[in-house]
Amino acid sequence: MASITSLPLHLVADILRLLDNIQLLPPVVLSHRIFYSALLDTPSLPLDILRSQIPENLLPLAIAAYTSQKSVRDLHGLDAESFLTKCYDTPLVGLLHLSLDQAIQVGRIDDALSELREEFTLCSLRRLYGVNSDEPISDDQGLSAGEEYRISRALYRFQIYRNLFLDKEVLDKEQDLFPSGYGDDDYYDDEEEDTKPEKKQKKLFFDRHSPWVNEQLACVYDYLETRLTGVMLTILSATPAYRQVVVNGFQWGENLTEWLTEKTQLFEEQRCVSAL
């Protein structure tokens, strides 16, 4: 039997395309020069592997979640508004080519959000069907392909929102993804407020989607917020109750005890199943 090192580079690349996760490619490439040569000979290989790892209808969102990072946008001179316009008008441009490092970053984002999706799904289904934590979810109680896509889309949109509007030094003011009154007919009627660049950018982010798609994002936001309750309980053991607590760009309030009480109650009452 011929050794793999004797195969043409395009056949070696075809073999590497069978990898089910982009994170597996770097150690393979470093193991023998034939694999590195195949990567150089086939620049599309990292993206090809991502296509088998991430569903085709989610891949543009996965790449947008990577390219929306401020460090990446700054390289291309894009502010939040320019990025959103480009993202909505030409969503497939980012799918033309990805370097190995870029593909790895996209894969890491997808891995993290996939884990959160599984947690969110399990929480939602257990509450929906009244299944105890020590009992399995039956196959007929699982998600449909459409439901899984909607949850994944909401998680990616949350990550994109965070990258665009929270990845900067704004910790001196409270951040709220869905401020009071959002969605009301008169929410944008205030001409003075509507002239603020950031508000226009956020309007562009939300208005390109239907209300129920934004509601799905709100449900994911509530879940991710309440998920921090356990972490905050740990912090509370070593942090004075009235110390300002800011996590990942969100200001959770000055009275940590009250915040925990409120969020614990919200966790019990949350409507996470409405995202399904």
Secondary structure by P-SEA (a helix, b strand, c coil): ccccccccaaaaaaaaacccccccccccccccaaaaaaaaaccaaaaaaaaaaccccaaaaaaaaaaacaaaaaaacccaaaaaaaaaaccccccccccaaaaaaaaaaaaaaaaaaaaaaaaaaaaaacccccccccccccccaaaaaaaaaaaaaaaaaaacccccccccbbbbccccccccccccccccccccaaaaaaaaacccccaaaaaaaaaaaaaaaacaaaaaaaaaaccccccccccccccccccaaaaaaaaaaaaacccccccc
